[in-house]
C-alpha cells in the first residue's frame, strides 16, 4: 500500500511484526512494557525504505495488538473480562457481590500488570 507520508504502510508493517511476535508467545505474551523485544525480533527491513517511518517502536499503535503481544491471549482475556463484568453488572442493575468483584479485580490486575 502506498501513501504520501508512509503512515498507513508503516502501521501495516508494525502490525505484521506484532502478530508474528504474538504467534511466538501466544499464551502469556512478552511481558508488560516489552513490546519492543518482539518488535525487534520480527523487525521488517521495509521500515527503512525511503526513511519515512520510525525504525523503533514500543507500541503497536493498536490497543488490541498491544495486549496480545504484551499479555498474550490470557492477558487480553482478563482485560476484556473487566469490561464484561462491568457491563453485565450495569445491565442487571444490581451491585455485584463485593467479595466476588474484588477477587476478579485482583486477578485481572495481576495478569494485566
C-alpha positions as CSV (number, residue, x, y, z in Angstrom):
1,X,0.0,0.0,0.0
2,X,1.4,3.4,-0.9
3,X,0.6,6.7,0.7
4,X,2.4,10.0,0.7
5,X,3.7,10.0,4.3
6,X,4.1,6.3,4.8
7,X,1.9,6.2,7.9
8,X,-0.5,3.6,6.6
9,X,2.1,1.3,5.2
10,X,4.2,1.8,8.4
11,X,1.3,0.7,10.6
12,X,0.6,-2.3,8.5
13,X,4.3,-3.4,8.8
14,X,4.2,-2.7,12.5
15,X,1.0,-4.8,12.9
16,X,2.5,-7.6,10.9
17,X,5.6,-7.7,13.2
18,X,3.2,-7.6,16.2
19,X,1.3,-10.6,15.0
20,X,4.5,-12.6,14.4
21,X,5.6,-11.7,18.0
22,X,2.2,-12.9,19.3
23,X,2.5,-16.2,17.5
24,X,5.8,-16.9,19.2
25,X,4.3,-16.4,22.7
26,X,0.6,-16.7,22.4
27,X,-0.4,-17.6,26.0
28,X,1.4,-15.2,28.3
29,X,3.0,-12.8,25.8
30,X,6.3,-10.9,26.1
31,X,5.5,-9.2,29.4
32,X,4.4,-5.8,30.4
33,X,6.1,-3.0,28.5
34,X,8.1,-5.5,26.4
35,X,6.5,-4.9,23.0
36,X,9.8,-3.6,21.7
37,X,11.5,-7.0,22.2
38,X,9.0,-8.7,20.0
39,X,9.2,-5.9,17.5
40,X,13.0,-6.1,17.4
41,X,12.9,-9.8,16.8
42,X,10.4,-9.6,14.0
43,X,11.6,-6.3,12.5
44,X,10.8,-5.9,8.9
45,X,13.5,-4.2,6.9
46,X,10.9,-2.5,4.7
47,X,10.5,0.1,7.5
48,X,13.8,1.5,6.3
49,X,12.6,2.2,2.8
50,X,12.5,5.8,2.0
51,X,13.5,6.8,5.5
52,X,9.9,7.9,6.3
53,X,8.9,5.5,9.1
54,X,10.4,5.0,12.5
55,X,12.7,2.1,12.8
56,X,11.9,1.5,16.5
57,X,8.6,1.1,18.3
58,X,7.5,0.4,21.8
59,X,3.8,0.1,21.0
60,X,1.7,-1.4,18.2
61,X,-0.5,1.7,17.9
62,X,-3.4,-0.6,18.3
63,X,-4.5,-1.5,21.9
64,X,-5.8,-4.9,20.9
65,X,-2.4,-5.9,19.5
66,X,-0.6,-4.3,22.4
67,X,-2.4,-6.5,24.8
68,X,-1.9,-9.6,22.7
69,X,1.8,-9.1,22.4
70,X,2.5,-8.0,25.9
71,X,-0.1,-10.1,27.8
72,X,-0.8,-12.9,25.4
73,X,-4.3,-14.4,24.9
74,X,-4.6,-14.8,28.7
75,X,-3.8,-11.2,29.4
76,X,-6.3,-10.0,26.7
77,X,-9.0,-12.3,28.1
78,X,-8.6,-10.9,31.6
79,X,-8.5,-7.4,30.3
80,X,-11.7,-7.9,28.4
81,X,-13.3,-9.6,31.4
82,X,-13.1,-6.4,33.3
83,X,-15.3,-4.7,30.8
84,X,-17.6,-7.7,30.6
85,X,-18.1,-7.7,34.4
86,X,-18.8,-4.0,34.4
87,X,-21.3,-4.3,31.5
88,X,-23.1,-7.3,32.9
89,X,-23.4,-5.7,36.3
90,X,-24.8,-2.5,34.8
91,X,-27.2,-4.4,32.6
92,X,-28.7,-6.3,35.5
93,X,-28.9,-3.0,37.5
94,X,-27.6,-4.7,40.6
95,X,-24.4,-4.4,42.5
96,X,-22.1,-7.4,42.2
97,X,-21.2,-9.1,45.4
98,X,-18.2,-7.1,46.8
99,X,-16.0,-10.1,47.6
100,X,-16.5,-11.6,44.1
101,X,-15.9,-8.2,42.4
102,X,-12.7,-7.6,44.5
103,X,-11.4,-11.1,43.6
104,X,-11.9,-10.5,39.9
105,X,-10.3,-7.1,40.1
106,X,-7.2,-8.6,41.8
107,X,-6.9,-11.5,39.3
108,X,-7.3,-9.2,36.3
109,X,-4.9,-6.7,37.8
110,X,-2.2,-9.3,38.3
111,X,-2.5,-10.6,34.8
112,X,-2.6,-7.1,33.3
113,X,0.4,-5.8,35.2
